[in-house]
Amino acid sequence: MKFAIIKERKNPPDRRVVFSPQTLSEARKRFPEAQFVIESSDVRVFSDEIYEKYGFEVIDDVSDADVMIGVKEVPVDALIPNKDYFFFSHTIKKQPYNRDLLRAILDKKINLYDHETIVDKNGFRLIGFGRYAGLVGAYNGIRALGIRDGLFNLPKVETLYDLQEVKDELQTIKLPNIKILLSGTGKVANGATEILDHVGVKEVSDALYLTSEFTEPVYCRVDVMEYAKRKDGKVGDRLEFYADPTGYESNFMPYAKMTDFFIAGHFYGNNAPYLFTREDAKHPDFRINMVADISCDIDGPVASTIKSSTIENPFYGYDPISESEVPFDAEGAITVMAVDNLPCELPKDASEGFGETFLDHVLPSFFNNDENGILQRAQITKNGKLTERFKYLQDFVDGA
Ligand SMILES: NC(=O)c1ccc[n+]([C@@H]2O[C@H](COP(=O)([O-])OP(=O)(O)OC[C@H]3O[C@@H](n4cnc5c(N)ncnc54)[C@H](O)[C@@H]3O)[C@@H](O)[C@H]2O)c1
């Protein structure tokens, strides 16, 4: 079986890749029956020459490979019919901007596997870039704070070589006595925690956080059972909330009154209550003045996120009174960092980490008859049709 590491063709260019040269060598060792080729690329974080140094063939035409492995959406005219493809297709939530892509995939009888749909038998995602989004998102929030309040001047992550350099930069700063709230307990939140711990911010329980002030910076981690509660006053249940959050309402306000800097790292499911609304942000006791919204749902659960921001211009201000965008350092504004492609800022580490999990969780399935059902669950299209699991996308494909 021949695997091709394909070139990223989306604009702006994404420098990430599923396999670093080193991880691909490991894959070659573990699966001697597999063949790997590299499609030449001038944007990838690892150069063609490095792959060649590791003994891989780097070519322009990879059309004789069986399985194409990429990161971002492949443009329709670059899709090769009748192949297996792995990439983030951003189609499973019926994203309108990728309807034509899904149609082309079906027309070209491509077997599409999406990195996002690579899950274990309980439905938990096995691979992703979440940790890197958390790392970069927390750093960017701290960077915004330093610039806005004239405290320190951290460089942009994209100008640094790797995670170690990011961490080295953070050694040079001292945070003021602020209170930081972090939502989520998943991959993103773990990445953010790694940064907060590295900066030496101490974690405190929510009971203490909600009742005390401190003489040093602290952070508190909350998940659904803290920032939401049952409307009927009964005790909530996390799994029940995931399945159907309609019986819940926000419990975020007590935290908003005790927080300076909010890092959003939760997943927001359909019909869940908003964490805070535009009205909430107007409340005189609403204390948050800095939001690093890594979850980045626009005009939704975190009301100050009125748009996503870019790596180039990562910060903007939200004026709670006029409910509109203002400069990030305007008087009375909530400063917002809402970059929606954070892992792109750390392409080397993100690629290395992603490849290791792809190697552990996905590649074996090609050689063990998919004994854990990984490929079967992840497959969205087969022979020009949607697979059973993804039949719900049929009306999206058929729609105008
Ligand atoms: N800004 C970016 O560049 C970027 C990059 C990667 C991920 N993200 C986003 O960050 C968010 C968190 O990602 P993650 O990888 O940490 O996810 P995860 O699955 O590892 O963790 C999800 C977290 O959200 C909570 N949650 C709340 N409602 C849930 C529900 N209905 N189903 C599942 N979990 C629920 C969970 O309890 C958990 O704390 C996602 O919305 C993701 O799209 C953003």
The ligand as a Tripos MOL2 file, in Angstrom:
@<TRIPOS>MOLECULE
LIG
   44    48     1     0     0
SMALL
NO_CHARGES

@<TRIPOS>ATOM
      1 N1         -8.9890   28.2510   17.8060 N.am      1 LIG1
      2 C1         -8.4180   27.1730   17.2750 C.2       1 LIG1
      3 O1         -7.4920   27.2660   16.4850 O.2       1 LIG1
      4 C2         -8.8730   25.7940   17.7120 C.ar      1 LIG1
      5 C3         -8.0820   24.6890   17.4190 C.ar      1 LIG1
      6 C4         -8.4890   23.4310   17.8890 C.ar      1 LIG1
      7 C5         -9.7010   23.2970   18.5780 C.ar      1 LIG1
      8 N2        -10.4640   24.4110   18.7970 N.ar      1 LIG1
      9 C6        -11.7740   24.2990   19.4940 C.3       1 LIG1
     10 O2        -11.5730   24.1340   20.8920 O.3       1 LIG1
     11 C7        -12.6980   23.4430   21.4490 C.3       1 LIG1
     12 C8        -12.2350   22.3810   22.4390 C.3       1 LIG1
     13 O3        -11.5090   21.3830   21.7410 O.3       1 LIG1
     14 P1        -10.8150   20.1430   22.4920 P.3       1 LIG1
     15 O4         -9.9340   19.4770   21.4810 O.co2     1 LIG1
     16 O5        -10.2380   20.5690   23.7950 O.co2     1 LIG1
     17 O6        -12.0870   19.2130   22.7860 O.3       1 LIG1
     18 P2        -12.1740   18.0190   23.8230 P.3       1 LIG1
     19 O7        -13.1910   17.0890   23.2590 O.co2     1 LIG1
     20 O8        -10.8150   17.4750   24.1510 O.co2     1 LIG1
     21 O9        -12.7660   18.7030   25.1660 O.3       1 LIG1
     22 C9        -14.0740   19.2360   25.1630 C.3       1 LIG1
     23 C10       -14.3530   20.0140   26.4260 C.3       1 LIG1
     24 O10       -15.6150   20.6680   26.2740 O.3       1 LIG1
     25 C11       -16.5650   20.1810   27.2370 C.3       1 LIG1
     26 N3        -17.8710   20.0160   26.5780 N.ar      1 LIG1
     27 C12       -18.9270   20.8180   26.7570 C.ar      1 LIG1
     28 N4        -19.9840   20.4020   26.0500 N.ar      1 LIG1
     29 C13       -19.5970   19.2980   25.3950 C.ar      1 LIG1
     30 C14       -20.2640   18.4130   24.4930 C.ar      1 LIG1
     31 N5        -21.5410   18.5930   24.1390 N.pl3     1 LIG1
     32 N6        -19.5420   17.3860   23.9760 N.ar      1 LIG1
     33 C15       -18.2520   17.2190   24.3100 C.ar      1 LIG1
     34 N7        -17.5760   18.0320   25.1690 N.ar      1 LIG1
     35 C16       -18.2400   19.0630   25.7100 C.ar      1 LIG1
     36 C17       -15.9870   18.8670   27.7350 C.3       1 LIG1
     37 O11       -16.4500   18.5970   29.0430 O.3       1 LIG1
     38 C18       -14.4830   19.1590   27.6810 C.3       1 LIG1
     39 O12       -14.0830   19.9130   28.7950 O.3       1 LIG1
     40 C19       -13.5140   22.9090   20.2710 C.3       1 LIG1
     41 O13       -14.6510   23.7220   20.0980 O.3       1 LIG1
     42 C20       -12.5730   23.0850   19.0830 C.3       1 LIG1
     43 O14       -13.2540   23.3370   17.8640 O.3       1 LIG1
     44 C21       -10.0670   25.6450   18.3840 C.ar      1 LIG1
@<TRIPOS>BOND
     1     1     2 1
     2     2     3 2
     3     2     4 1
     4     4     5 ar
     5     4    44 ar
     6     5     6 ar
     7     6     7 ar
     8     7     8 ar
     9     8     9 1
    10     8    44 ar
    11     9    10 1
    12     9    42 1
    13    10    11 1
    14    11    12 1
    15    11    40 1
    16    12    13 1
    17    13    14 1
    18    14    15 2
    19    14    16 1
    20    14    17 1
    21    17    18 1
    22    18    19 2
    23    18    20 1
    24    18    21 1
    25    21    22 1
    26    22    23 1
    27    23    24 1
    28    23    38 1
    29    24    25 1
    30    25    26 1
    31    25    36 1
    32    26    27 ar
    33    26    35 ar
    34    27    28 ar
    35    28    29 ar
    36    29    30 ar
    37    29    35 ar
    38    30    31 1
    39    30    32 ar
    40    32    33 ar
    41    33    34 ar
    42    34    35 ar
    43    36    37 1
    44    36    38 1
    45    38    39 1
    46    40    41 1
    47    40    42 1
    48    42    43 1
@<TRIPOS>SUBSTRUCTURE
     1 LIG1         1 GROUP 0 **** ****
